[in-house]
Amino acid sequence: MNARHHARMTIRDLRAQSDAGLRAAPDRRLAVAPMMDCTDRFDRYFLRQISAQVLLYTEMVTTGAILNGNRDRYLRLDPVEHPVALQLGGADAAALAACARIGEDFGYDEINLNVGCPSDRVRSGRFGACLMAEPDLVADCIRAMQDLVSIPVTVKCRIGIDDRADYAFLKEFVGAIRDAGCKTVILHARMAVLSGLTPKQNREIPPLRHAVAARVKNDFPDLAVILNGGVATLEQAVAHLARFDGVMVGRAAYHTPWMLADADARIFGAAQTCRSRDEIVRAMLPYVERQVSTGVPLQRITRHMLGLFHGRPGSRAWRRYLSENAHRASAGPEILEKALAFTSSDRRVAA
Protein backbone atom coordinates (compact mmCIF):
# COMPACT_ATOMS: atom_id res chain seq x y z
CA MET A 1 0.00 0.00 0.00
CA ASN A 2 1.58 3.35 -1.03
CA ALA A 3 1.69 6.36 1.29
CA ARG A 4 -1.07 8.27 -0.51
CA HIS A 5 -3.45 5.32 -0.31
CA HIS A 6 -2.60 4.81 3.34
CA ALA A 7 -3.37 8.49 4.03
CA ARG A 8 -6.72 8.21 2.29
CA MET A 9 -7.55 5.16 4.32
CA THR A 10 -6.67 7.10 7.45
CA ILE A 11 -9.04 9.91 6.50
CA ARG A 12 -11.83 7.43 5.78
CA ASP A 13 -11.22 5.77 9.12
CA LEU A 14 -11.37 9.13 10.88
CA ARG A 15 -14.59 10.02 9.07
CA ALA A 16 -16.10 6.68 10.07
CA GLN A 17 -15.14 7.37 13.68
CA SER A 18 -16.74 10.80 13.44
CA ASP A 19 -19.93 9.38 11.95
CA ALA A 20 -20.01 6.82 14.76
CA GLY A 21 -19.83 9.61 17.32
CA LEU A 22 -16.28 8.78 18.42
CA ARG A 23 -14.91 12.14 17.34
CA ALA A 24 -17.08 14.91 18.72
CA ALA A 25 -17.53 18.18 16.86
CA PRO A 26 -16.51 21.34 18.73
CA ASP A 27 -19.06 22.89 21.08
CA ARG A 28 -19.84 26.21 19.40
CA ARG A 29 -22.02 27.81 22.04
CA LEU A 30 -19.32 30.45 22.51
CA ALA A 31 -16.38 31.18 20.23
CA VAL A 32 -13.75 33.84 19.76
CA ALA A 33 -13.77 35.12 16.19
CA PRO A 34 -10.89 34.82 13.73
CA MET A 35 -9.18 38.24 13.72
CA MET A 36 -6.25 39.23 11.56
CA ASP A 37 -3.16 40.25 13.53
CA CYS A 38 -4.90 39.17 16.73
CA THR A 39 -5.80 35.49 17.12
CA ASP A 40 -2.37 34.01 16.50
CA ARG A 41 -1.04 31.03 18.45
CA PHE A 42 0.23 33.22 21.29
CA ASP A 43 -3.14 34.87 21.79
CA ARG A 44 -4.93 31.53 21.66
CA TYR A 45 -2.64 30.07 24.31
CA PHE A 46 -3.32 33.09 26.52
CA LEU A 47 -7.10 32.95 26.05
CA ARG A 48 -7.06 29.25 26.90
CA GLN A 49 -5.78 30.16 30.36
CA ILE A 50 -9.02 32.10 30.89
CA SER A 51 -11.46 29.62 29.38
CA ALA A 52 -10.94 25.91 28.84
CA GLN A 53 -13.97 25.44 26.59
CA VAL A 54 -14.55 28.50 24.41
CA LEU A 55 -13.90 27.59 20.76
CA LEU A 56 -10.91 29.51 19.39
CA TYR A 57 -10.20 30.40 15.77
CA THR A 58 -6.98 31.16 13.93
CA GLU A 59 -6.42 34.26 11.89
CA MET A 60 -7.48 33.73 8.30
CA VAL A 61 -4.74 31.82 6.47
CA THR A 62 -4.76 31.86 2.67
CA THR A 63 -4.36 28.73 0.62
CA GLY A 64 -1.32 30.27 -1.07
CA ALA A 65 0.43 30.81 2.25
CA ILE A 66 -0.09 27.17 3.22
CA LEU A 67 0.73 25.58 -0.13
CA ASN A 68 3.69 27.82 -0.97
CA GLY A 69 4.93 29.08 2.39
CA ASN A 70 6.18 27.91 5.75
CA ARG A 71 3.32 25.73 7.00
CA ASP A 72 4.71 25.45 10.49
CA ARG A 73 4.75 29.24 10.79
CA TYR A 74 1.10 29.56 9.82
CA LEU A 75 -0.39 26.39 11.30
CA ARG A 76 1.62 25.47 14.39
CA LEU A 77 -0.54 25.06 17.50
CA ASP A 78 -0.08 23.92 21.06
CA PRO A 79 -2.26 21.04 22.31
CA VAL A 80 -3.48 23.40 25.03
CA GLU A 81 -5.33 25.43 22.38
CA HIS A 82 -8.02 22.81 21.72
CA PRO A 83 -10.77 23.18 20.74
CA VAL A 84 -9.42 25.32 17.89
CA ALA A 85 -10.56 25.92 14.31
CA LEU A 86 -8.54 26.89 11.25
CA GLN A 87 -10.01 29.60 9.05
CA LEU A 88 -9.03 29.39 5.38
CA GLY A 89 -9.16 32.05 2.70
CA GLY A 90 -9.38 31.00 -0.91
CA ALA A 91 -11.66 30.35 -3.86
CA ASP A 92 -10.08 27.35 -5.60
CA ALA A 93 -11.81 24.15 -4.54
CA ALA A 94 -8.79 21.90 -5.05
CA ALA A 95 -6.46 24.24 -3.15
CA LEU A 96 -8.93 24.61 -0.30
CA ALA A 97 -9.36 20.85 -0.09
CA ALA A 98 -5.61 20.33 0.07
CA CYS A 99 -5.26 22.97 2.78
CA ALA A 100 -8.17 21.56 4.77
CA ARG A 101 -6.44 18.20 4.73
CA ILE A 102 -3.19 19.79 5.88
CA GLY A 103 -5.06 21.61 8.63
CA GLU A 104 -6.59 18.38 9.84
CA ASP A 105 -3.17 16.76 9.86
CA PHE A 106 -1.90 19.62 12.04
CA GLY A 107 -4.64 18.77 14.53
CA TYR A 108 -7.33 21.42 14.03
CA ASP A 109 -10.85 20.55 15.15
CA GLU A 110 -12.72 22.44 12.41
CA ILE A 111 -12.08 24.04 9.04
CA ASN A 112 -13.83 27.36 8.44
CA LEU A 113 -14.14 29.06 5.06
CA ASN A 114 -13.91 32.85 5.10
CA VAL A 115 -16.77 34.32 3.06
CA GLY A 116 -17.01 37.50 5.09
CA CYS A 117 -13.79 39.55 4.93
CA PRO A 118 -14.45 42.82 3.03
CA SER A 119 -10.88 44.09 2.51
CA ASP A 120 -9.63 45.15 -0.94
CA ARG A 121 -6.63 42.85 -0.64
CA VAL A 122 -8.82 39.84 0.02
CA ARG A 123 -11.28 40.79 -2.71
CA SER A 124 -8.47 41.11 -5.26
CA GLY A 125 -7.71 37.44 -4.59
CA ARG A 126 -11.35 36.56 -5.25
CA PHE A 127 -12.18 35.36 -1.77
CA GLY A 128 -13.76 36.72 1.36
CA ALA A 129 -17.14 38.46 1.27
CA CYS A 130 -17.19 38.80 -2.51
CA LEU A 131 -17.66 35.03 -2.70
CA MET A 132 -21.22 35.47 -1.44
CA ALA A 133 -22.05 36.47 -5.02
CA GLU A 134 -20.97 32.99 -6.16
CA PRO A 135 -22.90 30.50 -4.03
CA ASP A 136 -22.32 27.62 -6.47
CA LEU A 137 -18.56 28.11 -6.25
CA VAL A 138 -18.70 28.19 -2.44
CA ALA A 139 -20.77 25.01 -2.49
CA ASP A 140 -18.16 23.33 -4.69
CA CYS A 141 -15.42 24.40 -2.28
CA ILE A 142 -17.33 22.96 0.67
CA ARG A 143 -17.85 19.63 -1.07
CA ALA A 144 -14.19 19.41 -2.04
CA MET A 145 -13.02 20.05 1.51
CA GLN A 146 -15.52 17.64 3.02
CA ASP A 147 -14.31 14.93 0.66
CA LEU A 148 -10.82 15.07 2.18
CA VAL A 149 -11.39 15.69 5.87
CA SER A 150 -13.33 14.11 8.70
CA ILE A 151 -13.61 17.27 10.80
CA PRO A 152 -16.48 19.76 10.29
CA VAL A 153 -16.30 22.31 7.47
CA THR A 154 -18.11 25.54 8.34
CA VAL A 155 -18.69 28.91 6.66
CA LYS A 156 -18.45 32.43 8.07
CA CYS A 157 -20.21 35.07 6.02
CA ARG A 158 -22.08 38.39 6.12
CA ILE A 159 -25.81 38.93 5.70
CA GLY A 160 -25.30 40.70 2.37
CA ILE A 161 -22.85 42.55 0.15
CA ASP A 162 -23.05 46.01 -1.44
CA ASP A 163 -26.48 46.50 -3.05
CA ARG A 164 -27.38 42.83 -2.53
CA ALA A 165 -28.74 43.16 0.96
CA ASP A 166 -32.17 41.64 0.40
CA TYR A 167 -33.07 38.56 2.38
CA ALA A 168 -33.71 36.50 -0.77
CA PHE A 169 -30.02 36.85 -1.68
CA LEU A 170 -28.92 35.65 1.77
CA LYS A 171 -31.42 32.80 1.78
CA GLU A 172 -30.17 31.57 -1.61
CA PHE A 173 -26.58 31.62 -0.40
CA VAL A 174 -27.33 29.81 2.86
CA GLY A 175 -29.45 27.27 1.02
CA ALA A 176 -26.61 26.52 -1.39
CA ILE A 177 -24.05 25.85 1.34
CA ARG A 178 -26.57 23.83 3.35
CA ASP A 179 -27.32 21.68 0.30
CA ALA A 180 -23.56 21.17 -0.17
CA GLY A 181 -23.40 19.53 3.24
CA CYS A 182 -22.38 22.45 5.44
CA LYS A 183 -24.05 22.04 8.81
CA THR A 184 -22.91 25.26 10.50
CA VAL A 185 -22.95 28.87 9.31
CA ILE A 186 -21.53 31.78 11.26
CA LEU A 187 -23.39 34.96 10.38
CA HIS A 188 -21.78 38.34 10.94
CA ALA A 189 -25.04 40.26 11.18
CA ARG A 190 -23.89 43.20 9.07
CA MET A 191 -23.75 43.53 5.32
CA ALA A 192 -20.32 44.09 3.77
CA VAL A 193 -19.71 47.24 1.74
CA LEU A 194 -17.01 46.14 -0.67
CA SER A 195 -16.45 49.55 -2.24
CA GLY A 196 -16.05 52.66 -0.14
CA LEU A 197 -15.53 51.31 3.38
CA THR A 198 -12.38 50.01 5.06
CA PRO A 199 -12.44 46.69 6.94
CA LYS A 200 -12.59 48.65 10.22
CA GLN A 201 -15.53 50.72 8.96
CA ASN A 202 -17.23 47.51 7.83
CA ARG A 203 -17.17 46.39 11.47
CA GLU A 204 -18.86 49.59 12.63
CA ILE A 205 -20.87 51.45 9.97
CA PRO A 206 -23.26 48.91 8.40
CA PRO A 207 -26.05 48.51 10.96
CA LEU A 208 -26.35 45.33 12.97
CA ARG A 209 -29.37 43.26 11.96
CA HIS A 210 -29.59 40.40 14.42
CA ALA A 211 -33.21 39.84 13.36
CA VAL A 212 -32.00 38.82 9.90
CA ALA A 213 -29.74 36.18 11.42
CA ALA A 214 -32.68 34.96 13.52
CA ARG A 215 -34.76 34.68 10.36
CA VAL A 216 -32.10 32.42 8.84
CA LYS A 217 -32.32 30.19 11.89
CA ASN A 218 -36.11 30.04 11.54
CA ASP A 219 -35.92 29.18 7.84
CA PHE A 220 -33.12 26.62 8.26
CA PRO A 221 -33.91 24.85 11.53
CA ASP A 222 -31.59 21.96 10.64
CA LEU A 223 -28.63 24.33 10.31
CA ALA A 224 -26.55 25.44 13.29
CA VAL A 225 -26.57 29.24 13.11
CA ILE A 226 -23.88 31.08 15.06
CA LEU A 227 -24.39 34.82 15.64
CA ASN A 228 -21.45 37.19 15.20
CA GLY A 229 -21.33 40.96 15.43
CA GLY A 230 -21.91 43.48 18.20
CA VAL A 231 -21.66 41.05 21.12
CA ALA A 232 -19.72 42.96 23.78
CA THR A 233 -20.37 41.10 27.03
CA LEU A 234 -20.89 37.58 28.30
CA GLU A 235 -24.37 38.59 29.42
CA GLN A 236 -25.28 39.51 25.86
CA ALA A 237 -23.90 36.20 24.61
CA VAL A 238 -26.02 34.28 27.11
CA ALA A 239 -29.12 36.20 26.02
CA HIS A 240 -28.51 35.48 22.31
CA LEU A 241 -28.27 31.76 23.00
CA ALA A 242 -32.03 31.79 23.48
CA ARG A 243 -32.36 32.21 19.68
CA PHE A 244 -29.10 30.95 18.22
CA ASP A 245 -27.05 27.77 18.41
CA GLY A 246 -23.96 29.71 19.35
CA VAL A 247 -22.41 33.15 19.66
CA MET A 248 -19.08 34.38 18.32
CA VAL A 249 -17.36 37.30 20.07
CA GLY A 250 -14.75 39.39 18.29
CA ARG A 251 -12.95 42.55 19.38
CA ALA A 252 -14.50 42.58 22.85
CA ALA A 253 -12.83 39.25 23.65
CA TYR A 254 -9.51 40.57 22.38
CA HIS A 255 -9.48 43.95 24.11
CA THR A 256 -11.22 42.81 27.31
CA PRO A 257 -10.36 39.09 27.54
CA TRP A 258 -11.56 38.81 31.13
CA MET A 259 -15.11 38.82 29.76
CA LEU A 260 -14.52 35.09 29.10
CA ALA A 261 -13.72 34.34 32.75
CA ASP A 262 -17.15 32.97 33.65
CA ALA A 263 -17.91 31.41 30.27
CA ASP A 264 -17.08 27.84 31.24
CA ALA A 265 -19.48 27.93 34.17
CA ARG A 266 -22.28 30.07 32.71
CA ILE A 267 -22.39 28.69 29.18
CA PHE A 268 -20.78 25.26 29.29
CA GLY A 269 -21.93 24.22 32.77
CA ALA A 270 -18.46 23.59 34.15
CA ALA A 271 -18.24 23.30 37.92
CA GLN A 272 -14.81 24.85 38.29
CA THR A 273 -14.28 28.58 38.48
CA CYS A 274 -11.72 30.55 36.53
CA ARG A 275 -8.39 31.40 38.04
CA SER A 276 -7.69 34.98 39.09
CA ARG A 277 -6.01 37.42 36.74
CA ASP A 278 -2.80 37.14 38.78
CA GLU A 279 -2.89 33.34 38.53
CA ILE A 280 -3.38 33.55 34.76
CA VAL A 281 -0.31 35.74 34.39
CA ARG A 282 1.74 33.35 36.50
CA ALA A 283 0.45 30.40 34.49
CA MET A 284 1.80 32.12 31.37
CA LEU A 285 5.34 32.45 32.76
CA PRO A 286 6.63 28.93 31.87
CA TYR A 287 5.15 29.27 28.39
CA VAL A 288 6.75 32.68 27.96
CA GLU A 289 10.09 31.32 29.08
CA ARG A 290 9.88 28.44 26.58
CA GLN A 291 8.92 30.71 23.70
CA VAL A 292 11.54 33.36 24.45
CA SER A 293 14.21 30.66 24.65
CA THR A 294 13.42 29.72 21.04
CA GLY A 295 13.81 33.30 19.84
CA VAL A 296 10.21 34.54 20.06
CA PRO A 297 10.23 38.24 21.08
CA LEU A 298 8.35 38.76 24.34
CA GLN A 299 6.24 41.50 22.79
CA ARG A 300 4.64 39.00 20.38
CA ILE A 301 3.03 37.38 23.42
CA THR A 302 2.43 40.30 25.79
CA ARG A 303 0.68 42.48 23.20
CA HIS A 304 -2.26 40.10 23.49
CA MET A 305 -2.34 40.44 27.27
CA LEU A 306 -2.60 44.23 27.57
CA GLY A 307 -6.34 44.21 28.25
CA LEU A 308 -6.32 41.53 30.96
CA PHE A 309 -6.68 44.03 33.81
CA HIS A 310 -9.09 46.35 31.98
CA GLY A 311 -11.20 48.23 34.50
CA ARG A 312 -9.06 47.18 37.46
CA PRO A 313 -6.69 49.31 39.60
CA GLY A 314 -3.27 49.44 38.02
CA SER A 315 -4.45 48.48 34.54
CA ARG A 316 -2.96 51.55 32.90
CA ALA A 317 0.40 51.00 34.59
CA TRP A 318 0.27 47.30 33.58
CA ARG A 319 -0.23 48.24 29.92
CA ARG A 320 2.37 50.97 29.98
CA TYR A 321 5.08 48.84 31.60
CA LEU A 322 4.56 46.00 29.12
CA SER A 323 4.45 48.38 26.16
CA GLU A 324 7.64 50.13 27.20
CA ASN A 325 9.67 47.07 28.17
CA ALA A 326 8.50 43.93 26.37
CA HIS A 327 10.11 45.00 23.08
CA ARG A 328 13.64 44.86 24.51
CA ALA A 329 15.84 42.15 23.06
CA SER A 330 16.65 40.74 26.50
CA ALA A 331 13.06 40.84 27.77
CA GLY A 332 11.77 37.65 29.37
CA PRO A 333 9.15 36.48 31.88
CA GLU A 334 10.53 38.83 34.54
CA ILE A 335 8.91 41.72 32.64
CA LEU A 336 5.49 40.16 33.21
CA GLU A 337 6.25 39.66 36.89
CA LYS A 338 7.28 43.30 37.28
CA ALA A 339 4.22 44.51 35.39
CA LEU A 340 2.03 42.36 37.60
CA ALA A 341 3.22 44.24 40.68
CA PHE A 342 1.48 47.38 39.38
CA THR A 343 -1.88 45.65 39.75
CA SER A 344 -1.39 44.79 43.44
CA SER A 345 -2.91 46.92 46.19
CA ASP A 346 0.33 48.69 47.06
CA ARG A 347 1.39 48.97 43.37
CA ARG A 348 5.07 48.62 44.20
CA VAL A 349 7.39 47.38 41.46
CA ALA A 350 11.05 46.63 41.39
CA ALA A 351 12.99 49.00 39.18
Stockholm file with secondary structure:
# STOCKHOLM 1.0

chainA/1-351         MNARHHARMTIRDLRAQSDAGLRAAPDRRLAVAPMMDCTDRFDRYFLRQISAQVLLYTEMVTTGAILNGNRDRYLRLDPVEHPVALQLGGADAAALAACARIGEDFGYDEINLNVGCPSDRVRSGRFGACLMAEPDLVADCIRAMQDLVSIPVTVKCRIGIDDRADYAFLKEFVGAIRDAGCKTVILHARMAVLSGLTPKQNREIPPLRHAVAARVKNDFPDLAVILNGGVATLEQAVAHLARFDGVMVGRAAYHTPWMLADADARIFGAAQTCRSRDEIVRAMLPYVERQVSTGVPLQRITRHMLGLFHGRPGSRAWRRYLSENAHRASAGPEILEKALAFTSSDRRVAA
#=GR chainA/1-351 SS CCHHHHHHHHHHHHHHHHHTTSSCCCCCSEEECCCTTTSSHHHHHHHHHHCSSSEEEEEEEEHHHHHHSCHHHHHCCCGGGCSEEEEEECSCHHHHHHHHHHHHHHTCSEEEEEECCCCHHHHHTTCSGGGGGCHHHHHHHHHHHHHHCSSCEEEEEESCBTTBCSHHHHHHHHHHHHHTTCCEEEEESSCBCTTTCCHHHHTTSSCCCHHHHHHHHHHCTTSEEEEESSCCSHHHHHHHTTTSSEEEECHHHHHSGGGGTTHHHHTTCCSSCCCCHHHHHHHHHHHHHHHHHTTCCHHHHHGGGTTTTTTSTTHHHHHHHHHHHTTSTTCCHHHHHHHHHTTSSSCCCCC
#=GC SS_cons         CCHHHHHHHHHHHHHHHHHTTSSCCCCCSEEECCCTTTSSHHHHHHHHHHCSSSEEEEEEEEHHHHHHSCHHHHHCCCGGGCSEEEEEECSCHHHHHHHHHHHHHHTCSEEEEEECCCCHHHHHTTCSGGGGGCHHHHHHHHHHHHHHCSSCEEEEEESCBTTBCSHHHHHHHHHHHHHTTCCEEEEESSCBCTTTCCHHHHTTSSCCCHHHHHHHHHHCTTSEEEEESSCCSHHHHHHHTTTSSEEEECHHHHHSGGGGTTHHHHTTCCSSCCCCHHHHHHHHHHHHHHHHHTTCCHHHHHGGGTTTTTTSTTHHHHHHHHHHHTTSTTCCHHHHHHHHHTTSSSCCCCC
//
